[in-house]
């Protein structure tokens, strides 16, 4: 090996080590319970972050509404250079001329400079006052939108999280089945060596074993995809490592869910959300109604003006003349082509639309609760049944295996028992997952998903 080639290999190894080191530094490991996963999503999920930005946007909108009730102060300044001073015609008789004739006269100076302050203050405007009252409701509306968004994200996180937790049990059962078949294959191989089994029996077990290993690999791939989906839902970088620390048991699924079957519509965040939207539209009705009232405002101006024939406004030569005034303006709406009337009627119809949506949501909630309650009860019964069925299938398999090893059972019987046992395990896992989903749906339907 040449010296140059050795140096190249060393540099390559250094590069690989550096790359692995940098990768390790950028990856983060998260050991999350379900609550920690939900809390993480509240800070990092894109939909939640946009909803939170909506609150900040509403805060600035409220500031602009408040500005309508506060005084405004503005300043202005200007300088005019009359290249030709304006000419005015005055009766020539003033200067001894003949009556009826006019003489051109120029008034003013070549340069005029002005600086002024203008003050405006709304004293009464019904629409502004309604806007001020609606600020708090508008902020509550945006906050409730955050809660509705968080609940939707939380619901999905619960389902995916516990599905992945349950997948650990699925893999454990597959591993147990693989170990069981490997032992059975070993036993049959020994029986074959002693002339008590056929090569066909070994081949059949090998096929079953290969199918199980393939199924396990597919399950692992599905689990990996599930983890990617959960991290995306949480707003976590895909390259980070996520470890789920919670476990799920049958007792936890059953605990105290149907003990209190009562629920209130107002427990649902989406119902609260519609209620706030209705209040905002009712403010719209009031705003347009008050548009018929006069608007009273105060305005004032304070200005200084200097006039010069030479461009010199900083010296003490010449005065700055003061002008100031205050005034009241009263604007009385008389006829606007029925514009405000149409706005009032439109807003009232929008309020009725929201009320209809609220009434429909009540019926939808009743339907959801009834269906979720029935589904959960059925899921619990099915889970208990499938657990007993799995235990029974396991007993049948063990008895069949013993008969086969004793030479009193056939290969067909043990294959059938193995297939039935695996089917029962799969049904049990699916029943547990259905029970978890039913529990989450029930809690969401009753507004009790914490």
NORFEN-V781087 format. One record per residue. N is the residue number from 1. OMEGA is omega in degrees with one decimal (* if undefined). Layout:
N/OMEGA, N/OMEGA
//
This chain:
1/-178.9, 2/-179.4, 3/-179.3, 4/179.9, 5/179.1, 6/178.1, 7/179.7, 8/179.3, 9/178.0, 10/179.2, 11/178.9, 12/178.9, 13/178.3, 14/179.2, 15/179.7, 16/179.2, 17/178.9, 18/179.9, 19/178.9, 20/-179.7, 21/179.9, 22/178.5, 23/179.7, 24/-179.1, 25/-176.4, 26/179.3, 27/-179.5, 28/177.8, 29/-179.7, 30/172.7, 31/-169.4, 32/163.9, 33/180.0, 34/-179.8, 35/177.7, 36/177.4, 37/178.9, 38/179.5, 39/178.5, 40/-179.7, 41/179.6, 42/-178.7, 43/-170.0, 44/178.3, 45/-174.6, 46/-179.5, 47/178.9, 48/-179.6, 49/177.9, 50/176.8, 51/177.5, 52/175.3, 53/176.1, 54/176.5, 55/179.5, 56/177.1, 57/179.1, 58/177.6, 59/178.5, 60/175.6, 61/177.4, 62/177.8, 63/179.1, 64/176.0, 65/178.2, 66/-179.0, 67/179.1, 68/179.8, 69/-178.7, 70/178.5, 71/174.9, 72/-178.8, 73/-179.8, 74/178.7, 75/179.0, 76/177.7, 77/-179.3, 78/177.8, 79/-178.6, 80/175.2, 81/-179.6, 82/175.6, 83/171.5, 84/-178.1, 85/-178.3, 86/-179.9, 87/179.3, 88/177.0, 89/178.0, 90/178.8, 91/-179.0, 92/-179.6, 93/178.6, 94/-176.9, 95/178.5, 96/179.7, 97/-179.4, 98/178.5, 99/177.0, 100/178.0, 101/-177.1, 102/178.4, 103/178.2, 104/-179.3, 105/176.2, 106/176.7, 107/173.3, 108/-177.8, 109/-177.5, 110/-176.5, 111/175.0, 112/177.9, 113/-176.4, 114/172.8, 115/-175.4, 116/174.1, 117/178.1, 118/179.3, 119/175.1, 120/-179.7, 121/175.6, 122/178.8, 123/177.2, 124/173.0, 125/-175.1, 126/-178.4, 127/177.7, 128/-178.7, 129/177.3, 130/177.3, 131/178.4, 132/179.8, 133/-175.5, 134/-175.7, 135/-177.2, 136/179.4, 137/178.7, 138/178.1, 139/177.1, 140/179.8, 141/178.8, 142/176.9, 143/179.4, 144/175.6, 145/175.8, 146/-178.8, 147/178.8, 148/178.9, 149/179.3, 150/-178.7, 151/179.0, 152/178.6, 153/-178.6, 154/-179.8, 155/-179.8, 156/179.0, 157/177.8, 158/-175.8, 159/-177.8, 160/-178.5, 161/-175.9, 162/173.4, 163/178.8, 164/176.0, 165/-178.8, 166/-180.0, 167/175.4, 168/177.4, 169/178.6, 170/179.6, 171/178.6, 172/178.4, 173/178.0, 174/177.6, 175/179.1, 176/178.7, 177/178.7, 178/178.3, 179/-179.4, 180/179.6, 181/177.7, 182/177.2, 183/179.8, 184/178.4, 185/178.4, 186/-178.6, 187/-179.6, 188/178.0, 189/177.7, 190/178.1, 191/178.4, 192/178.6, 193/-178.3, 194/175.4, 195/-178.6, 196/178.9, 197/-179.7, 198/176.6, 199/178.7, 200/179.6, 201/178.8, 202/-178.9, 203/179.5, 204/178.3, 205/178.8, 206/178.1, 207/178.6, 208/179.9, 209/177.8, 210/178.0, 211/178.8, 212/179.7, 213/175.8, 214/178.5, 215/178.7, 216/179.9, 217/177.0, 218/178.7, 219/178.4, 220/177.2, 221/177.8, 222/178.5, 223/177.8, 224/177.8, 225/178.0, 226/177.6, 227/176.3, 228/179.5, 229/179.9, 230/179.4, 231/177.0, 232/179.5, 233/-180.0, 234/-175.0, 235/-179.1, 236/175.9, 237/-176.7, 238/-177.5, 239/179.2, 240/178.7, 241/-179.3, 242/177.2, 243/-179.2, 244/-173.7, 245/-179.0, 246/173.2, 247/-179.8, 248/177.9, 249/178.9, 250/-179.4, 251/178.8, 252/178.6, 253/-174.9, 254/-168.4, 255/165.1, 256/-177.6, 257/-175.5, 258/179.5, 259/178.2, 260/-175.5, 261/-178.8, 262/177.4, 263/177.6, 264/177.4, 265/-177.2, 266/174.7, 267/-178.8, 268/-178.1, 269/178.1, 270/175.8, 271/176.2, 272/-179.5, 273/178.0, 274/178.4, 275/178.2, 276/177.6, 277/177.5, 278/178.7, 279/178.8, 280/178.8, 281/174.0, 282/174.2, 283/177.6, 284/178.2, 285/179.9, 286/-177.8, 287/-179.6, 288/177.5, 289/179.9, 290/176.2, 291/177.0, 292/-178.0, 293/177.8, 294/175.8, 295/-178.7, 296/-179.5, 297/178.8, 298/175.6, 299/-179.6, 300/180.0, 301/174.0, 302/-175.4, 303/175.4, 304/-179.5, 305/177.3, 306/179.7, 307/-176.3, 308/171.4, 309/173.2, 310/-177.6, 311/-179.2, 312/-177.9, 313/-177.0, 314/-178.7, 315/-179.1, 316/179.7, 317/179.4, 318/-178.3, 319/168.5, 320/-175.0, 321/-174.4, 322/171.5, 323/178.4, 324/175.8, 325/169.7, 326/-178.0, 327/175.6, 328/176.9, 329/178.0, 330/179.6, 331/-175.8, 332/177.9, 333/-179.1, 334/-179.9, 335/-178.7, 336/179.3, 337/-179.2, 338/-179.4, 339/-179.3, 340/178.9, 341/178.9, 342/178.6, 343/179.0, 344/-178.7, 345/177.7, 346/-179.5, 347/178.2, 348/177.9, 349/178.0, 350/175.5, 351/179.4, 352/176.6, 353/-179.4, 354/177.4, 355/176.2, 356/178.5, 357/178.8, 358/177.5, 359/178.5, 360/179.2, 361/176.7, 362/178.4, 363/179.4, 364/178.7, 365/177.4, 366/-179.3, 367/180.0, 368/-177.8, 369/-179.3, 370/179.8, 371/-178.9, 372/178.5, 373/179.5, 374/-179.3, 375/-178.7, 376/178.2, 377/179.6, 378/-179.2, 379/179.1, 380/179.1, 381/179.7, 382/179.6, 383/178.5, 384/-179.7, 385/-178.0, 386/176.7, 387/177.4, 388/179.6, 389/178.6, 390/179.1, 391/178.1, 392/179.6, 393/177.7, 394/178.3, 395/178.7, 396/-179.9, 397/-178.7, 398/179.0, 399/179.0, 400/178.8, 401/179.1, 402/178.2, 403/-179.1, 404/179.9, 405/178.6, 406/177.7, 407/-179.9, 408/179.7, 409/-178.1, 410/176.6, 411/178.5, 412/-179.9, 413/-177.1, 414/175.8, 415/178.0, 416/179.5, 417/178.7, 418/179.1, 419/179.3, 420/-179.5, 421/179.4, 422/177.5, 423/178.7, 424/177.1, 425/179.1, 426/178.8, 427/179.3, 428/178.2, 429/179.0, 430/179.4, 431/177.1, 432/179.5, 433/176.8, 434/178.9, 435/178.2, 436/179.7, 437/-179.8, 438/178.9, 439/179.5, 440/179.5, 441/179.0, 442/179.6, 443/178.7, 444/-178.1, 445/-178.4, 446/179.5, 447/-176.3, 448/178.9, 449/-175.7, 450/*
//
